[in-house]
Amino acid sequence: MSYLRFEKAVMTNLEESLRRELLRTNRSGAYSSSTLVDCNTRKYHGLLVVPVPEIDDDNHVLLSSLDCTVVQHGAEFNLGLHKYQGNNYSPKGHKYIREFDASLVPTTIYRVGGVVLKKEAIFQAYEDRILIRYTLEEAHSATTLRFRPFLAFRSVRSFTHENSVASRDYQTIDNGIKTCMYQGYPELFMQFSKKNEFIFQPDWYRGIEYPKEQERGYASNEDLYVPGYFEVAIKKGESVIFSASTSGIKSNQLKGLFQKEMDVRVPRDNFYHCLVTAAHQFHNREADDTRYLLAGYPWFKCRARDTFIALPGLTLAIDEQDYFEFVMETAEKGLREFMEGKPLSVKIYEMDMPDVPLWCVWSIQQYAKYVGREEAFKRYGKLLQDIVVFIEKGEHPNLRLDDNGLLYANGRDRAITWMNSTANGRPVVPRSGYIVEFNALWYNAVKFCASMAADTNDQKSVEHLEALAAKTKQSFVDTFVNEYGYLLDYVDGNMMDWSVRPNMIFAVALDYSPLSQEQMKSVVDICTRELLTPKGLRSLSPKSGGYNPMYVGPQAQRDYAYHQGTAWPWLGGFYMEACLKLYKRTRLSFVERQMVGYEDEIDYHAIGTISELFDGNPPFHGRGAMSFAMNVAEILRTMKLLEKYSYQK
């Protein structure tokens, strides 16, 4: 049985099928996404969604969807599905679906009377092109396929509505047409592998509704432009390929191109292979050959903190050292430009966050474990030294090293940690002062750099760094450890945050901890009792004030819930690393059971990947972005750790 296969009962039940989303990407940041039944439920959904740098830094929906109609003996059976205002669905083509399989490529089987039609979709890896192959597997009489494209030509953050400005012009090209609705946009090329007839019949389909946007308290209606329709005669056993792209192609190349793309696809036949495929979806290569990791889909760009946290899991954990080095080359360039006060030449956001250099050190530390310390020092030793000097000299605009060895950062007016939600322009969780994970990362960074200096017999650096680490360790314990056995989340003068939050887990999970064995066990015990869920660690304990575990409702309501009890799988990765570090093989079965909670998500929300966050209370629904890099990365890294500890005696 296929790993990602769905029967008719699931596909025809819209309550089940509409909550399951599909994501196909390429290396330029373009993507194709919808639900299993091809009914768009987000404004971010679309059959061809591409970056248009000439307009802005956002993605843009060019082709929203493509309705296919089977025509036999004059009777029409439309396989499309759209939601309109008033909870009306039309034309209800999902009722013809017999099964869906996403193990290799998304494949839908339709049955209309004696007609069996198979649809397979692929997003080309290095071009902004969606390819869909339609194969007529059964038919007892002459059959025609009619294709009606729904065009949007708008940003993923906005909507389009009927207007007189949109161009209706089109040009006939090789087995298709090209058109462009608005000036500044690229042309959309729609072509088939077989000769067809295009019937120009321009119209606007009004009042299409996106329920996911409704749930989030946003506007949710738009009109889509349909320029007409294509008609293609098809025989039993024959395949016809549709291509939508920002560039033209010779139609006789489409069949070969589709098969070439199929041949390099890795089957998603288990949990691990699903995550590997998901990891590759975050790869982003710009025209100048710089490499990035996108923080998530569908709305995240490349962010500095996310890059350094996700990088080891998305590359080293799946034995892809080369991509680690490609991304680190780009990220190092950006980090150095920031440290030298130069404008950034790379497309990485939030490089000025105070913990970014610390996460960079952690990422290199993971690289050293993978390739060996000597190779790591040769490649990144100078960067490590420069980061420590940068911080020690107080050159970061919002990171101060105090005499007690602790780092101080001001987060009262601007969110500066991963808990970055804001409301009315202010941080919802104003973490400021001595922040627990900043200082755990700092202690780990100093100790790691000291050990690397020892490898090169740099005794002067070793003595300096070890003395600094000793001071930091003592101050960390004095500042954060409380009488209840857990760590304060942040301390700012007389202000101490006693909330039980997951940020203390880093002080245990990192290779170098300022805590004693007993203190580490106490922290893990508290996290287990109050924060652990099947989907990772909660961002706040149910026993703490302000607990708000359900990430639902309009934007303001979700902002207040974002880090007040929701569960995050990437935090669960560090928690499980802490468990294995402390208890070794005795916790293997426990960690394996935790992994089951993540595998349950593979076929439930965004197929084959992990959502951004989850409700902190049962049934722990997935929320937010459909695919989140740090979550995928930390689950993969945990799987690698499990493998390591399983082989240890």
PEDAMO-V490663 format. One record per helix or strand. SS is the DSSP state (A for helix, B for strand). FROM is the first residue (numbers start at 1). LEN is the number of residues. If there is no record, write none. Layout:
ss->{SS SS}
from->{FROM FROM}
len->{LEN LEN}
This chain:
ss->{B A A B B B B B B B A B B B B B B B B B A B B A A B B B B A A A B A A B B B B B A A B B B B A A B B A B A B B B B A}
from->{5 8 14 21 31 46 59 75 82 88 93 97 107 115 129 143 170 176 188 197 211 221 239 251 271 283 291 296 303 304 316 321 349 356 373 400 407 422 426 433 436 459 481 487 490 495 502 517 532 536 555 567 569 606 613 622 627 629}
len->{3 4 4 5 5 6 14 4 3 3 4 5 6 9 10 13 4 4 5 13 5 14 7 13 11 3 3 2 1 11 3 19 1 16 20 2 3 2 2 3 20 22 1 1 3 2 8 14 2 3 7 2 31 1 2 2 2 19}
